């Protein structure tokens, strides 16, 4: 399994994949370790996740450079990702006990009835390359603290990150086997999930990958949480603060090189402010620095893989052939590495790739609408339902319209983001289940009713 720097094409390192004997040993270790781990006092598990936060902060630069070298994220954003991971660990160190406290229920005199939250066992996590540390910590911090043990199958292009995350928990003082990395290919996920020792699975990734995991898990009656693709709308109404909307819109579409499920992808703008928004939006796109991801001044680094960039460009070309207009960008940059420019498309026809598919790169589709009803109808005209962003100076109006948007989360006058304090997840083809906050930590527990007579 090779790690290749997408900005240079240079091979960074080579890792030996786990063979069948390695995999069997790790599954056996996970099962054995769970029996002890589940009985550790909650306070001890909280102290350990707090220690993981310390390890992340102490090695922040090392982990950030590893991310940047393996998948092209600008170093400034990689540093921010490590900090966010530490924040999530802090959150569960502080709140896990309260989240998992037993719930009391009405009962007859002389009895006591409550719901307790027991861990399930080994949980398989199939994680993507785009946020190689955050996606993993987002699963590990709550689920390990709840008493489960983790088995990570990371994306094959970030094996160094996968191994480093295992080291984070080891250095934090976790018992051996509570968190393990499986260096295996995608073709082996089905067999691991079917194994009786694996009790549940979470996946962040593509729709086909999610369906495959859901099918196997359903066959074996195992709980799953899926966070899949998105084509998030960014709705700008006539009374929006355009300074803020443009600034956040650019960030929402281009951070992480545009490679984010919750990136704003379809910009739906009221006709009264459309021309001004578009002019300012295009100017802002053109002012972004595309370059060496290790340079602190870089806004957009390389795309994570040349093949993925080629697929993105095919989507742009097909959209243009269908009638879309390129306002800026639209062609891979003529330089070494997988670099794609910030791109803005207008006159986007219904059903073309930029309209109907998820574009995983810095490509924004901008639409003009005449009123809020048209805006909401277009926002909902997608098979995905992950996140949405609404921009209006009338907060009551924004809250009213948010109820009409078919998405797992709606942010008013803010870009869509994941935050350990609030539940995160989607509907429709964006997946099901919730991560983070109290809802997330309770996804993989047995909500057991205990009746005492």
DAZI-V386925 format. One record per helix or strand. SS is the DSSP state (@ for helix, = for strand). FROM is the first residue (numbers start at 1). TO is the last residue. If there is no record, write none. Layout:
SS,FROM,TO / SS,FROM,TO
This chain:
=,2,4 / =,11,14 / @,20,37 / @,42,58 / @,60,71 / @,75,99 / =,103,105 / =,112,119 / =,122,126 / @,134,145 / =,149,153 / @,156,171 / =,179,181 / @,186,194 / =,198,204 / @,207,219 / =,223,227 / =,232,236 / @,242,258 / =,264,270 / @,271,286 / =,290,290 / =,300,300 / @,306,321 / =,325,328 / =,332,332 / =,340,340 / =,343,346 / @,353,356 / =,363,369 / @,372,379 / =,384,385 / =,387,391 / @,395,402 / =,409,412 / =,424,424 / =,427,428 / =,431,432 / =,435,435 / @,437,441 / =,445,452
